[in-house]
Amino acid sequence: AGERRIEVEYDAQPQILIGYHKPDINDPDDPVFDVIESLLSSGRTSRLYTSLVKTRQIAVAASASSGEPGARYPNLFTLEAVPRAPHTLDEVEAALLAEVDRLQREDVPARELDKVLNRLDAALIRSLQSNSGLASQLAYFEAVAGDWRYLLRIRDRMAAVTPEDVRRVAAAWL
């Protein structure tokens, strides 16, 4: 699995997208990717926003996404950022990779992990509050995971993610 770099140049705001291969939704490590995504890019206290946008001010936007382009089959975990002029794509790429390196080397502090797990749990519960939301989630998990009952297990699977799991998955896949 060698690195491939594609550069497309035209008159537009530059942006960088880094993709890592990851397993499908039924893999035991899949919930860890959801935790890593939230840790890196959910809200203004997320690691990417805090580091690249707020503190260093080298990007106008930065995010992570798990399950691109879809979760049923092995897919991609992506990091994306838009440089703030006059900063370059190379600077932003180095900053994104430094955050990945940090995940690979350091355990996530328990307080930070608890905050992320609570946010993910709250988002799942909110998605089930309406009949259409419940129907949508059940249909999604039946189609993507092959079993609507996945919805009953996902909360426990995410709640069981540990700092060691985050470091292990980041080191193995990113």
C-alpha positions as CSV (number, residue, x, y, z in Angstrom):
1,A,0.0,0.0,0.0
2,G,2.2,2.7,-1.3
3,E,1.5,6.4,-1.1
4,R,0.0,8.0,-4.2
5,R,-0.1,11.8,-4.6
6,I,-2.4,13.4,-7.2
7,E,-2.2,17.1,-7.7
8,V,-4.9,19.0,-9.6
9,E,-4.2,22.7,-10.3
10,Y,-6.7,25.3,-11.4
11,D,-7.9,28.7,-10.3
12,A,-9.6,28.0,-7.0
13,Q,-9.2,27.9,-3.3
14,P,-6.7,25.1,-2.6
15,Q,-7.5,22.2,-0.4
16,I,-6.0,19.0,0.7
17,L,-7.6,15.6,1.1
18,I,-5.7,12.7,2.7
19,G,-7.3,9.2,2.6
20,Y,-6.5,6.1,4.5
21,H,-8.0,2.6,3.8
22,K,-10.1,1.3,6.6
23,P,-12.4,-1.8,7.2
24,D,-16.1,-2.0,6.7
25,I,-18.8,-1.2,9.3
26,N,-18.9,-4.8,10.7
27,D,-15.2,-4.8,11.6
28,P,-14.6,-4.6,15.4
29,D,-12.5,-1.5,14.9
30,D,-15.1,0.5,13.0
31,P,-16.5,2.3,16.1
32,V,-13.0,3.4,16.9
33,F,-12.9,5.3,13.6
34,D,-16.1,7.1,14.6
35,V,-14.4,8.1,17.8
36,I,-11.3,9.3,16.0
37,E,-13.4,11.3,13.5
38,S,-15.3,13.0,16.4
39,L,-12.1,13.6,18.3
40,L,-10.4,15.3,15.4
41,S,-13.3,17.3,13.9
42,S,-16.5,17.5,15.9
43,G,-17.0,21.1,16.9
44,R,-14.8,24.1,17.8
45,T,-13.0,22.2,20.5
46,S,-11.9,19.4,18.2
47,R,-8.2,18.8,17.7
48,L,-8.1,19.9,14.1
49,Y,-10.1,23.1,14.6
50,T,-8.2,24.0,17.7
51,S,-4.7,23.3,16.2
52,L,-5.0,24.3,12.6
53,V,-7.7,27.0,12.6
54,K,-7.7,28.6,16.0
55,T,-4.2,28.3,17.4
56,R,-1.9,28.1,14.4
57,Q,-4.3,29.9,12.0
58,I,-2.9,28.0,9.0
59,A,-6.3,26.8,7.8
60,V,-9.8,28.2,7.4
61,A,-11.3,24.7,7.8
62,A,-10.2,21.2,8.8
63,S,-12.2,18.0,9.2
64,A,-12.1,14.2,9.3
65,S,-14.6,11.7,8.0
66,S,-15.0,8.0,8.5
67,G,-16.7,5.8,5.9
68,E,-16.1,7.6,2.6
69,P,-17.7,7.1,0.2
70,G,-19.8,4.5,2.1
71,A,-19.5,2.2,5.0
72,R,-20.8,-1.2,3.7
73,Y,-17.5,-2.2,2.2
74,P,-14.0,-1.4,3.1
75,N,-13.7,2.4,2.6
76,L,-11.7,5.5,3.5
77,F,-11.0,7.6,6.6
78,T,-10.2,11.1,5.3
79,L,-8.6,14.2,6.6
80,E,-9.4,17.5,4.7
81,A,-8.3,21.1,5.2
82,V,-8.3,24.4,3.4
83,P,-5.2,26.5,3.9
84,R,-5.5,30.1,5.1
85,A,-3.4,32.4,2.7
86,P,-0.5,32.8,2.6
87,H,0.0,29.3,4.1
88,T,0.6,26.4,1.8
89,L,-0.9,22.9,1.2
90,D,2.5,21.5,2.4
91,E,2.2,23.3,5.8
92,V,-1.4,22.1,6.3
93,E,-0.5,18.6,5.2
94,A,2.4,18.5,7.8
95,A,0.0,19.8,10.5
96,L,-2.6,17.1,9.6
97,L,0.0,14.4,9.7
98,A,1.3,15.7,13.0
99,E,-2.2,15.2,14.5
100,V,-2.3,11.6,13.1
101,D,1.2,11.0,14.6
102,R,-0.1,12.3,18.0
103,L,-3.0,9.8,17.9
104,Q,-0.5,7.0,17.1
105,R,1.9,7.9,20.0
106,E,-0.2,9.3,22.8
107,D,-3.2,8.0,24.6
108,V,-6.2,10.3,24.4
109,P,-6.8,11.8,27.9
110,A,-9.8,10.2,29.6
111,R,-11.7,13.5,30.0
112,E,-11.3,14.2,26.2
113,L,-12.4,10.7,25.3
114,D,-15.4,10.8,27.6
115,K,-16.5,14.1,26.0
116,V,-16.3,12.6,22.6
117,L,-18.2,9.4,23.6
118,N,-20.9,11.5,25.2
119,R,-21.2,13.6,22.1
120,L,-21.5,10.5,19.8
121,D,-24.1,8.9,22.1
122,A,-26.2,12.1,22.3
123,A,-26.1,12.4,18.5
124,L,-27.3,8.8,18.1
125,I,-30.1,9.3,20.6
126,R,-31.2,12.6,18.9
127,S,-31.3,10.7,15.6
128,L,-33.9,8.3,17.1
129,Q,-36.3,10.9,18.6
130,S,-38.7,11.0,15.6
131,N,-40.4,8.2,13.8
132,S,-38.7,9.2,10.6
133,G,-35.3,9.3,12.3
134,L,-35.8,5.9,13.8
135,A,-37.0,4.5,10.5
136,S,-34.0,6.0,8.7
137,Q,-31.5,4.6,11.2
138,L,-33.1,1.1,11.1
139,A,-33.1,1.1,7.3
140,Y,-29.5,2.4,7.1
141,F,-28.1,-0.3,9.4
142,E,-30.1,-3.0,7.7
143,A,-28.7,-1.9,4.3
144,V,-25.2,-1.1,5.4
145,A,-24.4,-3.5,8.3
146,G,-26.8,-6.2,7.0
147,D,-28.8,-6.2,10.3
148,W,-31.0,-3.5,11.8
149,R,-30.1,-4.9,15.2
150,Y,-26.7,-3.2,14.7
151,L,-28.4,-0.1,16.0
152,L,-28.9,-1.9,19.4
153,R,-25.2,-2.8,19.6
154,I,-23.5,0.4,18.4
155,R,-23.9,2.3,21.6
156,D,-22.2,-0.4,23.6
157,R,-19.5,-0.8,21.0
158,M,-18.7,2.9,21.0
159,A,-18.8,3.2,24.8
160,A,-16.3,0.4,25.1
161,V,-13.6,2.3,23.1
162,T,-10.5,3.0,25.2
163,P,-7.6,5.3,24.8
164,E,-5.5,2.3,23.9
165,D,-8.0,1.4,21.1
166,V,-7.6,4.8,19.6
167,R,-3.8,4.6,19.6
168,R,-3.8,1.0,18.3
169,V,-6.2,1.8,15.4
170,A,-4.4,5.0,14.5
171,A,-1.1,3.2,14.4
172,A,-2.4,0.2,12.4
173,W,-4.6,2.1,9.9
174,L,-3.5,5.7,9.6
